[in-house]
């Protein structure tokens, strides 16, 4: 099986200042953000990461700021998916909104090592190693969010079927 | 039917359905849509959706606070673009450079009321809970979706009720209570949940103090945090003629996913870090650590009572020659009041540097960026590695009084030595 990419492992509570520090946020260019992705954890991450790579993390990935540039930085440097034991809520929402695959998995961090070659089986919700020897169950993405992801994010989703303005709840 | 929490009531009303329970997903119609410099991203995303004007421009609040005044040419261009956007979109609630921090503006301009739903493109939107509103952080592109449709999907959260009894000891503040709670709940202890504050202690706590508690709930992962509106709110907002009733508090038989009880007397002056907010312990355990920079300000602790507490410590004293003290009032109105009361003069005389109203150095963009190896004690909300500048700097979080005492000693210091007067 051809792998999607390699696995980058990190721990619990990876915050948005580690993913993209605030001092880089005055420039909104995705390639600029990509060049500083995960700088707080690994200064060379953006040079070493390849398209299709997968981050496997512990609890509360993406905690801290609401900055969606954290998602933009990861997407733009090629990260295909983040698989974490749990996510901070705003990072999770931003990922769906901007079309980055995010999966909860209780076991992925125990099953995989940093540098493993891996494949995401999105149809069956598995993360597997390229040689098939390792496998972790991914929690399915809830259907209404999957719909947004399948469109490529919130903007194409809204563009496709611009919803009618809501009734006044009062 | 069992009772409902305040979150359930607010989300039922704003989604136009009679009743919702924790765990359900609703399409809610927020009362306030707030964003700051990231309005640039909101507007860019909005332009791609295919509608000309926001659904309800009168609900939108835009505040320039994070890099204000502009720190770079790029920021200046972003600010100019936002001014253009608010003009074209008919957004009248626009607050330019120097007016203050978005969360502070929402409160002091009385833009948010009890029982309302606020979505903000900033994680500390939880601060709106200080007046009994449900304030929830989202990203900029998602905000563009709310501009366009007037709606947002939200999962109705479970609620953690934190009941606080008693009164604070001398030189202990709501910031210490917040750091104490964070040390017990941890950085994900309230992930996806609402925190509701309750208990006799709240009667002592001003709207400013409630803002501290609700603001810091974001550091525990909370989706929202609420201190229900009561007589303190009534006194703070006399023009609000409709007193909040049952719609603005949880029912007595509402169900909570977790309860926590604490006694205010048990909370010492706290210091937290580095590099995680939940690493808070009593100040005594950190005393003596050399400090290069002390910062008082931010959406957490840049209000008048914070500056007053600092001025009590600083009166007649000088900031240590090895330390710099930076003070950023959270708004223009706070700066004016602090000037009228002589508080700014006291801080200035002691050697403090007064920064313009806004976020200041909290997010590491300007006005006091830390260099490698530097140590900062800060009244802000995050001590993450690299947050205020260099990856090799260290940030310790504390109350404004502890920060001021540390500035005077040039090392992390116990405010009880310097603050002899009851505030």
HADDOCK unambig.tbl for C-alpha pairs under 7 A between the chains (distance, minus, plus):
assign (segid A and resid 17 and name CA) (segid B and resid 384 and name CA) 6.76 0.50 0.50
assign (segid A and resid 17 and name CA) (segid B and resid 386 and name CA) 6.67 0.50 0.50
assign (segid A and resid 17 and name CA) (segid B and resid 387 and name CA) 5.83 0.50 0.50
assign (segid A and resid 21 and name CA) (segid B and resid 386 and name CA) 6.61 0.50 0.50
assign (segid A and resid 21 and name CA) (segid B and resid 387 and name CA) 6.52 0.50 0.50
assign (segid A and resid 22 and name CA) (segid B and resid 363 and name CA) 5.79 0.50 0.50
assign (segid A and resid 22 and name CA) (segid B and resid 364 and name CA) 5.83 0.50 0.50
assign (segid A and resid 22 and name CA) (segid B and resid 365 and name CA) 6.10 0.50 0.50
assign (segid A and resid 22 and name CA) (segid B and resid 387 and name CA) 6.71 0.50 0.50
assign (segid A and resid 23 and name CA) (segid B and resid 364 and name CA) 5.60 0.50 0.50
assign (segid A and resid 23 and name CA) (segid B and resid 365 and name CA) 4.69 0.50 0.50
assign (segid A and resid 23 and name CA) (segid B and resid 389 and name CA) 6.97 0.50 0.50
assign (segid A and resid 26 and name CA) (segid B and resid 74 and name CA) 6.31 0.50 0.50
assign (segid A and resid 26 and name CA) (segid B and resid 75 and name CA) 5.71 0.50 0.50
assign (segid A and resid 27 and name CA) (segid B and resid 74 and name CA) 6.58 0.50 0.50
assign (segid A and resid 40 and name CA) (segid B and resid 386 and name CA) 6.90 0.50 0.50
assign (segid A and resid 40 and name CA) (segid B and resid 391 and name CA) 6.76 0.50 0.50
assign (segid A and resid 60 and name CA) (segid B and resid 188 and name CA) 6.05 0.50 0.50
assign (segid A and resid 64 and name CA) (segid B and resid 219 and name CA) 6.74 0.50 0.50
assign (segid A and resid 65 and name CA) (segid B and resid 122 and name CA) 6.83 0.50 0.50
assign (segid A and resid 65 and name CA) (segid B and resid 123 and name CA) 5.28 0.50 0.50
assign (segid A and resid 66 and name CA) (segid B and resid 121 and name CA) 6.50 0.50 0.50
assign (segid A and resid 66 and name CA) (segid B and resid 122 and name CA) 5.19 0.50 0.50
assign (segid A and resid 66 and name CA) (segid B and resid 123 and name CA) 4.87 0.50 0.50
assign (segid A and resid 66 and name CA) (segid B and resid 137 and name CA) 6.60 0.50 0.50
assign (segid A and resid 66 and name CA) (segid B and resid 138 and name CA) 6.14 0.50 0.50
assign (segid A and resid 66 and name CA) (segid B and resid 139 and name CA) 5.53 0.50 0.50
assign (segid A and resid 67 and name CA) (segid B and resid 139 and name CA) 6.32 0.50 0.50
assign (segid A and resid 68 and name CA) (segid B and resid 139 and name CA) 5.54 0.50 0.50
assign (segid A and resid 68 and name CA) (segid B and resid 140 and name CA) 6.70 0.50 0.50
assign (segid A and resid 88 and name CA) (segid B and resid 191 and name CA) 6.44 0.50 0.50
assign (segid A and resid 88 and name CA) (segid B and resid 221 and name CA) 6.47 0.50 0.50
assign (segid A and resid 89 and name CA) (segid B and resid 191 and name CA) 6.89 0.50 0.50
assign (segid A and resid 89 and name CA) (segid B and resid 192 and name CA) 6.12 0.50 0.50
assign (segid A and resid 90 and name CA) (segid B and resid 137 and name CA) 6.78 0.50 0.50
assign (segid A and resid 90 and name CA) (segid B and resid 138 and name CA) 5.69 0.50 0.50
assign (segid A and resid 90 and name CA) (segid B and resid 139 and name CA) 6.78 0.50 0.50
assign (segid A and resid 94 and name CA) (segid B and resid 139 and name CA) 5.78 0.50 0.50
assign (segid A and resid 97 and name CA) (segid B and resid 141 and name CA) 6.98 0.50 0.50
assign (segid A and resid 97 and name CA) (segid B and resid 142 and name CA) 6.40 0.50 0.50
assign (segid A and resid 155 and name CA) (segid B and resid 48 and name CA) 6.85 0.50 0.50
assign (segid A and resid 155 and name CA) (segid B and resid 49 and name CA) 5.89 0.50 0.50
assign (segid A and resid 158 and name CA) (segid B and resid 49 and name CA) 6.33 0.50 0.50
assign (segid A and resid 159 and name CA) (segid B and resid 49 and name CA) 5.12 0.50 0.50
assign (segid A and resid 159 and name CA) (segid B and resid 50 and name CA) 6.43 0.50 0.50
assign (segid A and resid 163 and name CA) (segid B and resid 149 and name CA) 6.60 0.50 0.50
assign (segid A and resid 164 and name CA) (segid B and resid 149 and name CA) 6.99 0.50 0.50
assign (segid A and resid 165 and name CA) (segid B and resid 149 and name CA) 5.39 0.50 0.50
assign (segid A and resid 165 and name CA) (segid B and resid 150 and name CA) 6.46 0.50 0.50
assign (segid A and resid 166 and name CA) (segid B and resid 150 and name CA) 6.65 0.50 0.50
assign (segid A and resid 166 and name CA) (segid B and resid 151 and name CA) 6.93 0.50 0.50
assign (segid A and resid 169 and name CA) (segid B and resid 13 and name CA) 6.70 0.50 0.50
assign (segid A and resid 169 and name CA) (segid B and resid 14 and name CA) 5.87 0.50 0.50
assign (segid A and resid 169 and name CA) (segid B and resid 15 and name CA) 6.18 0.50 0.50
assign (segid A and resid 169 and name CA) (segid B and resid 16 and name CA) 4.16 0.50 0.50
assign (segid A and resid 170 and name CA) (segid B and resid 16 and name CA) 6.93 0.50 0.50
